Amino acid sequence: MTLSLKRFSFQAMSAYCEIQTYDESRINAKKITQELAIEITRIEQKYSSGRKDNFLFEVNQSAGNRLGIKLDSETRALFDFAQQSYEQSDGVFDITATKLSNIWKSQGESEPSQKELDALLPNVGFDKLQRRKSRLYLPTGMEIDFGPIIKEYATDHIAKLAKTLGTDHGLVNLGGDFGVIGPQPDNQPWVIGVANPTDKDALLAKIEVLEGGIASCGDFSKYLSIEGKDYNTLVNAKSGWPCIGLRAATVASHLCTHSGSLARTALSLGEEEGLQRLREEGVKFASIGHNGKIQGADLQII
């Protein structure tokens, strides 16, 4: 028997997901994929925001409790990833900015007032968290949302788990976050497309990857324009306002979590500064500015 590509799609984390693997047996490939899907569901149920029956809810309920809450090793790792993104973006991306992000999402076509934003800012700040060994002490009024990093974490985790289950060639796609289990047979790369915002059936660019992960930040199809200024969809946790920088960026690096952190950092800076940061990192990337211009490194622009 020879290896052939098997594809399994499903819904998870409020998004379309797909796992592609090369296997001699579809039955074996399906069995492995089912194990991976079960693990994805576990992570989703544990950390999804908006639920009142999971561990993230317990974390947020502990705000103001002087005894804090004990974190398991997985959750501590998530906070470490969050801290990495927080520090790389100089505090712009912050998992404690939940209420700030929500107020922008709920406003529709209008923007919140500065008074509304100022009222929320005192409850924002990763540096206000206290972590002592395995315990977290969340300040009163603060709320955590792992947001995009939970998909990125799950992507890396599932790609690693698939390898331990015997998959040598495969690709994980969790709602547009990608993790390479292993290259295609004969060491051929996987080709990841960057969607065209003006044509759902077309691509803007293609990025080839043999290993690691790919993540995006921003929206290639839209941006905010307020009083003549263009903003992207990343909310600046320090000012309360969306960032003025690249409209969106897709980055390929050694891990999906690292790719996501770099993409967010790029959007937190001005357009030229964001592009410069990605070039300095030496990663493959595709980006779009507010003028619609596509730029990147080691990609095929279509």
LOLUM-74323 format. One record per residue (C-alpha): residue number from 1; x, y, z. Coordinates in nm, 2 decimals. Layout:
<sites>
SITE / NUM / X / Y / Z
...
</sites>
This chain:
<sites>
SITE / 1 / 0.00 / 0.00 / 0.00
SITE / 2 / 0.11 / 0.36 / -0.07
SITE / 3 / 0.06 / 0.68 / 0.12
SITE / 4 / -0.22 / 0.90 / 0.01
SITE / 5 / -0.37 / 1.22 / 0.14
SITE / 6 / -0.66 / 1.20 / 0.37
SITE / 7 / -0.86 / 1.51 / 0.47
SITE / 8 / -1.10 / 1.54 / 0.76
SITE / 9 / -1.29 / 1.86 / 0.83
SITE / 10 / -1.50 / 1.96 / 1.14
SITE / 11 / -1.61 / 2.26 / 1.34
SITE / 12 / -1.43 / 2.37 / 1.65
SITE / 13 / -1.35 / 2.69 / 1.83
SITE / 14 / -1.62 / 2.87 / 1.63
SITE / 15 / -1.43 / 2.80 / 1.31
SITE / 16 / -1.38 / 2.56 / 1.02
SITE / 17 / -1.10 / 2.32 / 1.10
SITE / 18 / -0.92 / 2.06 / 0.89
SITE / 19 / -0.66 / 1.80 / 0.95
SITE / 20 / -0.47 / 1.66 / 0.65
SITE / 21 / -0.25 / 1.35 / 0.68
SITE / 22 / -0.08 / 1.10 / 0.45
SITE / 23 / -0.16 / 0.75 / 0.55
SITE / 24 / -0.19 / 0.40 / 0.39
SITE / 25 / -0.52 / 0.34 / 0.56
SITE / 26 / -0.81 / 0.58 / 0.58
SITE / 27 / -0.94 / 0.39 / 0.88
SITE / 28 / -0.61 / 0.45 / 1.07
SITE / 29 / -0.60 / 0.82 / 0.96
SITE / 30 / -0.96 / 0.87 / 1.08
SITE / 31 / -0.89 / 0.71 / 1.41
SITE / 32 / -0.59 / 0.94 / 1.47
SITE / 33 / -0.79 / 1.24 / 1.36
SITE / 34 / -1.07 / 1.16 / 1.60
SITE / 35 / -0.83 / 1.14 / 1.89
SITE / 36 / -0.69 / 1.49 / 1.78
SITE / 37 / -1.04 / 1.63 / 1.75
SITE / 38 / -1.13 / 1.51 / 2.10
SITE / 39 / -0.82 / 1.69 / 2.23
SITE / 40 / -0.92 / 2.01 / 2.05
SITE / 41 / -1.27 / 1.99 / 2.20
SITE / 42 / -1.11 / 1.95 / 2.55
SITE / 43 / -0.90 / 2.26 / 2.51
SITE / 44 / -1.20 / 2.45 / 2.37
SITE / 45 / -1.43 / 2.35 / 2.65
SITE / 46 / -1.17 / 2.44 / 2.91
SITE / 47 / -1.07 / 2.78 / 2.79
SITE / 48 / -1.35 / 2.92 / 2.58
SITE / 49 / -1.48 / 3.26 / 2.69
SITE / 50 / -1.85 / 3.32 / 2.75
SITE / 51 / -1.90 / 2.98 / 2.92
SITE / 52 / -1.99 / 2.95 / 3.29
SITE / 53 / -1.89 / 2.58 / 3.33
SITE / 54 / -1.52 / 2.58 / 3.25
SITE / 55 / -1.18 / 2.66 / 3.41
SITE / 56 / -1.15 / 3.00 / 3.24
SITE / 57 / -1.47 / 3.11 / 3.41
SITE / 58 / -1.33 / 2.99 / 3.75
SITE / 59 / -1.02 / 3.20 / 3.68
SITE / 60 / -1.23 / 3.51 / 3.61
SITE / 61 / -1.45 / 3.44 / 3.91
SITE / 62 / -1.14 / 3.45 / 4.13
SITE / 63 / -1.08 / 3.82 / 4.06
SITE / 64 / -1.02 / 4.00 / 4.39
SITE / 65 / -0.99 / 3.68 / 4.59
SITE / 66 / -0.69 / 3.72 / 4.82
SITE / 67 / -0.63 / 3.34 / 4.80
SITE / 68 / -0.60 / 3.35 / 4.43
SITE / 69 / -0.65 / 3.03 / 4.22
SITE / 70 / -0.42 / 2.74 / 4.15
SITE / 71 / -0.32 / 2.69 / 3.79
SITE / 72 / -0.23 / 2.36 / 3.63
SITE / 73 / 0.08 / 2.33 / 3.41
SITE / 74 / -0.12 / 2.38 / 3.08
SITE / 75 / -0.27 / 2.70 / 3.20
SITE / 76 / 0.06 / 2.83 / 3.33
SITE / 77 / 0.20 / 2.76 / 2.98
SITE / 78 / -0.08 / 2.97 / 2.83
SITE / 79 / 0.00 / 3.26 / 3.06
SITE / 80 / 0.37 / 3.23 / 2.95
SITE / 81 / 0.26 / 3.25 / 2.59
SITE / 82 / 0.04 / 3.55 / 2.67
SITE / 83 / 0.33 / 3.72 / 2.85
SITE / 84 / 0.55 / 3.66 / 2.54
SITE / 85 / 0.30 / 3.84 / 2.32
SITE / 86 / 0.25 / 4.12 / 2.58
SITE / 87 / 0.62 / 4.19 / 2.61
SITE / 88 / 0.69 / 4.16 / 2.23
SITE / 89 / 0.42 / 4.41 / 2.16
SITE / 90 / 0.53 / 4.64 / 2.43
SITE / 91 / 0.20 / 4.59 / 2.62
SITE / 92 / -0.03 / 4.66 / 2.32
SITE / 93 / -0.16 / 4.30 / 2.31
SITE / 94 / -0.29 / 4.20 / 2.65
SITE / 95 / -0.52 / 3.91 / 2.75
SITE / 96 / -0.65 / 4.13 / 3.03
SITE / 97 / -0.80 / 4.37 / 2.77
SITE / 98 / -1.11 / 4.16 / 2.73
SITE / 99 / -1.36 / 4.43 / 2.82
SITE / 100 / -1.18 / 4.68 / 2.59
SITE / 101 / -1.20 / 4.44 / 2.29
SITE / 102 / -1.57 / 4.36 / 2.37
SITE / 103 / -1.67 / 4.73 / 2.37
SITE / 104 / -1.53 / 4.78 / 2.03
SITE / 105 / -1.70 / 4.47 / 1.90
SITE / 106 / -2.04 / 4.58 / 2.04
SITE / 107 / -2.03 / 4.93 / 1.90
SITE / 108 / -2.10 / 4.83 / 1.54
SITE / 109 / -2.05 / 5.13 / 1.31
SITE / 110 / -1.99 / 5.38 / 1.59
SITE / 111 / -1.69 / 5.40 / 1.82
SITE / 112 / -1.70 / 5.41 / 2.20
SITE / 113 / -1.65 / 5.74 / 2.38
SITE / 114 / -1.32 / 5.82 / 2.54
SITE / 115 / -1.51 / 5.83 / 2.88
SITE / 116 / -1.62 / 5.47 / 2.83
SITE / 117 / -1.26 / 5.36 / 2.74
SITE / 118 / -1.11 / 5.55 / 3.03
SITE / 119 / -1.35 / 5.37 / 3.27
SITE / 120 / -1.22 / 5.03 / 3.15
SITE / 121 / -0.84 / 5.10 / 3.14
SITE / 122 / -0.78 / 5.07 / 3.52
SITE / 123 / -0.88 / 4.70 / 3.49
SITE / 124 / -0.64 / 4.63 / 3.21
SITE / 125 / -0.27 / 4.54 / 3.25
SITE / 126 / -0.09 / 4.20 / 3.24
SITE / 127 / 0.18 / 4.36 / 3.46
SITE / 128 / -0.09 / 4.39 / 3.74
SITE / 129 / -0.13 / 4.01 / 3.75
SITE / 130 / 0.05 / 3.83 / 4.03
SITE / 131 / 0.18 / 3.48 / 3.98
SITE / 132 / 0.35 / 3.30 / 4.26
SITE / 133 / 0.45 / 2.95 / 4.18
SITE / 134 / 0.13 / 2.78 / 4.06
SITE / 135 / -0.11 / 3.04 / 4.20
SITE / 136 / -0.26 / 3.34 / 4.01
SITE / 137 / -0.39 / 3.65 / 4.19
SITE / 138 / -0.63 / 3.84 / 3.96
SITE / 139 / -0.71 / 4.20 / 4.06
SITE / 140 / -1.07 / 4.30 / 4.12
SITE / 141 / -1.25 / 4.39 / 3.81
SITE / 142 / -1.01 / 4.22 / 3.57
SITE / 143 / -1.11 / 3.96 / 3.32
SITE / 144 / -0.90 / 3.71 / 3.12
SITE / 145 / -0.97 / 3.61 / 2.76
SITE / 146 / -0.70 / 3.39 / 2.59
SITE / 147 / -0.85 / 3.50 / 2.26
SITE / 148 / -0.64 / 3.41 / 1.95
SITE / 149 / -0.36 / 3.25 / 2.15
SITE / 150 / -0.58 / 2.96 / 2.25
SITE / 151 / -0.61 / 2.85 / 1.88
SITE / 152 / -0.24 / 2.90 / 1.83
SITE / 153 / -0.16 / 2.70 / 2.14
SITE / 154 / -0.40 / 2.42 / 2.03
SITE / 155 / -0.25 / 2.42 / 1.68
SITE / 156 / 0.10 / 2.36 / 1.81
SITE / 157 / -0.03 / 2.11 / 2.07
SITE / 158 / -0.22 / 1.90 / 1.82
SITE / 159 / 0.06 / 1.90 / 1.56
SITE / 160 / 0.29 / 1.77 / 1.84
SITE / 161 / 0.04 / 1.51 / 1.95
SITE / 162 / -0.02 / 1.38 / 1.60
SITE / 163 / 0.36 / 1.31 / 1.57
SITE / 164 / 0.34 / 1.10 / 1.89
SITE / 165 / 0.05 / 0.91 / 1.74
SITE / 166 / 0.26 / 0.80 / 1.45
SITE / 167 / 0.18 / 1.06 / 1.18
SITE / 168 / 0.48 / 1.17 / 0.98
SITE / 169 / 0.32 / 1.38 / 0.71
SITE / 170 / 0.04 / 1.62 / 0.80
SITE / 171 / -0.11 / 1.96 / 0.84
SITE / 172 / -0.34 / 2.10 / 1.11
SITE / 173 / -0.57 / 2.40 / 1.02
SITE / 174 / -0.76 / 2.54 / 1.32
SITE / 175 / -0.96 / 2.83 / 1.18
SITE / 176 / -0.67 / 2.97 / 0.98
SITE / 177 / -0.40 / 2.89 / 1.23
SITE / 178 / -0.17 / 2.62 / 1.08
SITE / 179 / 0.07 / 2.37 / 1.23
SITE / 180 / 0.29 / 2.13 / 1.03
SITE / 181 / 0.29 / 1.78 / 1.16
SITE / 182 / 0.55 / 1.69 / 0.90
SITE / 183 / 0.63 / 1.78 / 0.54
SITE / 184 / 0.45 / 1.61 / 0.25
SITE / 185 / 0.61 / 1.29 / 0.12
SITE / 186 / 0.95 / 1.34 / -0.05
SITE / 187 / 1.01 / 1.64 / 0.18
SITE / 188 / 0.77 / 1.86 / -0.02
SITE / 189 / 0.63 / 2.17 / 0.15
SITE / 190 / 0.27 / 2.25 / 0.23
SITE / 191 / 0.14 / 2.55 / 0.04
SITE / 192 / -0.07 / 2.79 / 0.25
SITE / 193 / -0.29 / 3.04 / 0.08
SITE / 194 / -0.36 / 3.39 / 0.20
SITE / 195 / -0.72 / 3.48 / 0.12
SITE / 196 / -0.82 / 3.76 / -0.11
SITE / 197 / -1.06 / 4.00 / 0.06
SITE / 198 / -1.22 / 4.10 / -0.26
SITE / 199 / -1.27 / 3.75 / -0.40
SITE / 200 / -1.36 / 3.46 / -0.18
SITE / 201 / -1.25 / 3.21 / -0.45
SITE / 202 / -0.91 / 3.37 / -0.50
SITE / 203 / -0.58 / 3.40 / -0.31
SITE / 204 / -0.36 / 3.70 / -0.25
SITE / 205 / -0.04 / 3.51 / -0.19
SITE / 206 / 0.10 / 3.16 / -0.11
SITE / 207 / 0.35 / 3.07 / 0.16
SITE / 208 / 0.54 / 2.73 / 0.15
SITE / 209 / 0.63 / 2.56 / 0.48
SITE / 210 / 0.81 / 2.24 / 0.56
SITE / 211 / 0.78 / 2.28 / 0.94
SITE / 212 / 0.65 / 2.50 / 1.21
SITE / 213 / 0.33 / 2.70 / 1.21
SITE / 214 / 0.15 / 2.99 / 1.05
SITE / 215 / -0.08 / 3.25 / 1.22
SITE / 216 / -0.25 / 3.57 / 1.12
SITE / 217 / -0.35 / 3.89 / 1.29
SITE / 218 / -0.59 / 4.16 / 1.16
SITE / 219 / -0.84 / 4.14 / 0.88
SITE / 220 / -0.73 / 4.13 / 0.52
SITE / 221 / -1.08 / 4.23 / 0.41
SITE / 222 / -1.16 / 4.53 / 0.63
SITE / 223 / -1.03 / 4.80 / 0.86
SITE / 224 / -1.17 / 5.08 / 1.07
SITE / 225 / -1.17 / 5.44 / 0.95
SITE / 226 / -1.24 / 5.70 / 1.22
SITE / 227 / -1.22 / 6.08 / 1.15
SITE / 228 / -1.00 / 6.02 / 0.85
SITE / 229 / -0.76 / 5.78 / 1.03
SITE / 230 / -0.73 / 5.42 / 0.94
SITE / 231 / -0.70 / 5.16 / 1.22
SITE / 232 / -0.66 / 4.78 / 1.22
SITE / 233 / -0.87 / 4.54 / 1.43
SITE / 234 / -0.60 / 4.49 / 1.71
SITE / 235 / -0.71 / 4.69 / 2.02
SITE / 236 / -0.42 / 4.87 / 2.19
SITE / 237 / -0.45 / 4.77 / 2.56
SITE / 238 / -0.26 / 5.08 / 2.67
SITE / 239 / -0.48 / 5.34 / 2.49
SITE / 240 / -0.80 / 5.15 / 2.45
SITE / 241 / -0.81 / 5.24 / 2.08
SITE / 242 / -0.74 / 5.01 / 1.78
SITE / 243 / -0.38 / 5.02 / 1.64
SITE / 244 / -0.27 / 5.24 / 1.35
SITE / 245 / -0.05 / 5.01 / 1.15
SITE / 246 / -0.06 / 4.72 / 0.90
SITE / 247 / -0.42 / 4.61 / 0.82
SITE / 248 / -0.32 / 4.24 / 0.86
SITE / 249 / -0.02 / 4.01 / 0.86
SITE / 250 / 0.03 / 3.63 / 0.82
SITE / 251 / 0.35 / 3.50 / 0.96
SITE / 252 / 0.53 / 3.16 / 0.93
SITE / 253 / 0.77 / 3.06 / 1.21
SITE / 254 / 0.89 / 2.76 / 1.41
SITE / 255 / 0.57 / 2.75 / 1.61
SITE / 256 / 0.22 / 2.88 / 1.55
SITE / 257 / 0.23 / 3.06 / 1.89
SITE / 258 / 0.54 / 3.24 / 1.79
SITE / 259 / 0.40 / 3.33 / 1.45
SITE / 260 / 0.09 / 3.48 / 1.61
SITE / 261 / 0.30 / 3.68 / 1.86
SITE / 262 / 0.51 / 3.83 / 1.57
SITE / 263 / 0.19 / 3.91 / 1.37
SITE / 264 / 0.04 / 4.09 / 1.66
SITE / 265 / 0.36 / 4.28 / 1.73
SITE / 266 / 0.38 / 4.39 / 1.36
SITE / 267 / 0.02 / 4.53 / 1.38
SITE / 268 / 0.09 / 4.71 / 1.70
SITE / 269 / 0.35 / 4.92 / 1.53
SITE / 270 / 0.33 / 5.17 / 1.24
SITE / 271 / 0.31 / 5.02 / 0.90
SITE / 272 / 0.68 / 5.07 / 0.82
SITE / 273 / 0.79 / 4.97 / 1.17
SITE / 274 / 0.58 / 4.66 / 1.15
SITE / 275 / 0.73 / 4.55 / 0.82
SITE / 276 / 1.08 / 4.62 / 0.94
SITE / 277 / 1.02 / 4.41 / 1.25
SITE / 278 / 0.91 / 4.11 / 1.05
SITE / 279 / 1.20 / 4.15 / 0.81
SITE / 280 / 1.44 / 4.17 / 1.10
SITE / 281 / 1.30 / 3.84 / 1.24
SITE / 282 / 1.38 / 3.67 / 0.91
SITE / 283 / 1.05 / 3.49 / 0.89
SITE / 284 / 0.82 / 3.43 / 0.59
SITE / 285 / 0.53 / 3.66 / 0.59
SITE / 286 / 0.25 / 3.83 / 0.39
SITE / 287 / 0.11 / 4.17 / 0.49
SITE / 288 / -0.14 / 4.42 / 0.36
SITE / 289 / -0.13 / 4.80 / 0.43
SITE / 290 / -0.42 / 5.03 / 0.44
SITE / 291 / -0.35 / 5.12 / 0.08
SITE / 292 / -0.41 / 4.76 / -0.02
SITE / 293 / -0.05 / 4.69 / -0.11
SITE / 294 / 0.07 / 4.33 / -0.04
SITE / 295 / 0.42 / 4.29 / 0.08
SITE / 296 / 0.62 / 4.01 / 0.24
SITE / 297 / 0.91 / 3.78 / 0.24
SITE / 298 / 0.96 / 3.43 / 0.08
SITE / 299 / 0.61 / 3.42 / -0.06
SITE / 300 / 0.44 / 3.41 / -0.40
SITE / 301 / 0.22 / 3.71 / -0.46
SITE / 302 / -0.07 / 3.62 / -0.69
</sites>
